Amino acid sequence: MQLTKISDKLRPLTLAAGIISAASLYTCSAVDCHSGILSIATNNRTSEYFKVVDQDNNAFLREIQFKFHLENWETKTSFFSSPSMIIEDDDFKAIIAMGHSAVPYIMNEIDRKPSTLVWALNIIFQKKITDNPNATISDACKLWVKTLKNG
């Protein structure tokens, strides 16, 4: 009977000591954005792995987002001749809104197939690659790819 009374008094102390001693072990905690589950990694290597996976996952999602907007933009504007109609398209604006994270994907596209998508680089970097009024879309694409690969 006396043992029960002692254990009741120690319970809060034991819980507090356990929380304090374990706090230094938790190196990474995150809430899974899809399920809302809190995950805690107690191992530094596991924590580093989660960081790499999160970065890879974000890059993968950005690429999917880029390709989605690119496909929609190309489908809607492929027969437009007006530059303002091409760059005012919502999907083109969404690509620009991705900012510098879209640059590698844009580079891959314009290196593979020159396109007016190159204008997105002009907007993202807030400069034209050339002031030559006779430069073609293909010329601008080659110049941007060369500049960004070497820069």
Secondary structure, DSSP 8 states (H G I E B T S, - for coil): -HHHHHHHHHHHHHHHHHHHHHHTT--EEEE-TTT--EEEE-SHHHHHHHHHHHHHHHHHHHHHHHHHHHHHHHHHHTT---HHHHHTSHHHHHHHHTGGGGHHHHHHHHHHS--TTHHHHHHHHTS-S---TT--HHHHHHHHHHHHHH-
